[in-house]
């Protein structure tokens, strides 16, 4: 099933704008959240088909929120791609262990992001 509805979770207005711009120009419907807590509320209200998750945020970090999503029977089918400036291999492995389907390092490459979304939609 092709992905249309995407939730961007990032505390940086610049990053939210950058990712939203890429996605909207490519026909996706985008909502945003500034914190992990806000993201969990929005996910329950209007379930997205994909979540782009930052790691370093105030309150719950992206690893914690990804783990909460992966453990929730109502949400665990929503794929998460972590988009983080944390570029260590250990961060990537930890993110995937929390339940993320993929891990991208910021600044996110538009073509790579779109290719990963397309691949997830074909699963």
C-alpha positions as CSV (number, residue, x, y, z in Angstrom):
1,X,0.0,0.0,0.0
2,X,1.5,3.3,-1.0
3,X,2.2,5.7,1.8
4,X,0.4,9.0,1.8
5,X,0.0,10.3,5.4
6,X,3.3,11.1,7.1
7,X,3.9,12.5,10.6
8,X,7.2,14.4,11.1
9,X,8.4,14.6,14.7
10,X,11.2,17.1,15.3
11,X,11.7,20.0,17.7
12,X,13.5,22.0,15.1
13,X,11.2,24.3,13.0
14,X,13.8,24.4,10.3
15,X,14.0,20.6,10.0
16,X,10.2,20.3,10.1
17,X,9.9,22.8,7.3
18,X,12.7,21.2,5.2
19,X,11.1,17.7,5.5
20,X,7.6,19.0,5.0
21,X,8.7,20.8,1.8
22,X,10.3,17.7,0.3
23,X,7.2,15.5,1.1
24,X,4.5,18.0,0.1
25,X,6.2,18.6,-3.3
26,X,6.1,14.9,-3.8
27,X,2.4,14.5,-3.1
28,X,2.4,13.4,0.5
29,X,0.0,14.7,3.2
30,X,2.1,15.9,6.2
31,X,1.4,16.6,9.8
32,X,4.0,17.6,12.4
33,X,4.8,17.3,16.1
34,X,7.4,19.2,18.1
35,X,7.8,16.6,20.9
36,X,7.5,12.9,21.5
37,X,4.5,13.4,23.7
38,X,2.7,15.5,21.1
39,X,3.5,12.8,18.5
40,X,1.9,10.0,20.5
41,X,-1.3,12.0,20.9
42,X,-1.4,12.8,17.2
43,X,-0.7,9.2,16.2
44,X,-3.6,8.0,18.3
45,X,-6.0,10.6,16.9
46,X,-5.1,10.5,13.2
47,X,-3.0,7.4,12.5
48,X,-0.2,8.2,10.0
49,X,1.1,5.6,7.5
50,X,4.7,6.6,8.3
51,X,6.6,8.5,11.1
52,X,9.8,10.4,10.6
53,X,11.3,10.7,14.1
54,X,14.1,12.9,15.4
55,X,16.1,11.5,18.4
56,X,17.2,14.5,20.4
57,X,14.1,16.4,21.6
58,X,12.9,17.8,24.9
59,X,10.9,15.3,27.0
60,X,10.8,11.8,25.6
61,X,13.5,11.3,23.0
62,X,13.0,9.7,19.7
63,X,14.3,6.3,20.8
64,X,11.7,6.2,23.7
65,X,8.8,7.3,21.5
66,X,9.8,4.7,18.8
67,X,9.9,2.0,21.4
68,X,6.4,3.1,22.7
69,X,5.0,2.9,19.2
70,X,6.6,-0.5,18.5
71,X,5.1,-1.9,21.8
72,X,1.6,-0.5,21.3
73,X,-0.6,-3.1,19.6
74,X,-2.7,-0.3,17.9
75,X,0.3,1.5,16.6
76,X,3.0,-1.2,16.0
77,X,2.1,-1.5,12.3
78,X,3.1,2.2,11.7
79,X,6.7,2.3,10.4
80,X,9.2,4.7,11.9
81,X,12.2,6.1,10.1
82,X,14.6,7.8,12.5
83,X,16.1,11.0,11.1
84,X,18.8,12.1,13.4
85,X,22.1,14.1,13.5
86,X,23.4,11.3,15.7
87,X,25.6,9.5,13.1
88,X,27.3,6.8,15.1
89,X,26.7,3.2,14.0
90,X,25.7,2.4,17.7
91,X,22.9,5.0,17.4
92,X,21.6,3.4,14.2
93,X,21.7,-0.1,15.7
94,X,19.9,1.2,18.9
95,X,17.3,3.0,16.8
96,X,16.5,-0.2,14.8
97,X,16.4,-2.2,18.0
98,X,13.7,0.2,19.4
99,X,11.5,-0.7,16.4
100,X,12.5,1.8,13.7
101,X,12.4,0.4,10.1
102,X,15.2,2.6,9.0
103,X,17.7,5.3,10.1
104,X,18.7,8.4,8.2
105,X,21.4,10.9,9.2
106,X,20.7,14.6,8.9
107,X,20.9,16.5,6.8
108,X,18.5,14.1,5.1
109,X,19.1,13.5,1.4
110,X,15.7,14.1,-0.3
111,X,16.2,11.3,-3.0
112,X,17.3,8.8,-0.3
113,X,14.3,9.7,1.9
114,X,11.8,9.3,-1.0
115,X,13.4,6.0,-2.1
116,X,13.1,4.6,1.5
117,X,9.4,5.8,1.7
118,X,8.7,4.1,-1.6
119,X,10.4,0.9,-0.5
120,X,8.3,0.8,2.8
121,X,5.1,1.4,0.8
122,X,5.9,-1.7,-1.3
123,X,6.3,-4.1,1.6
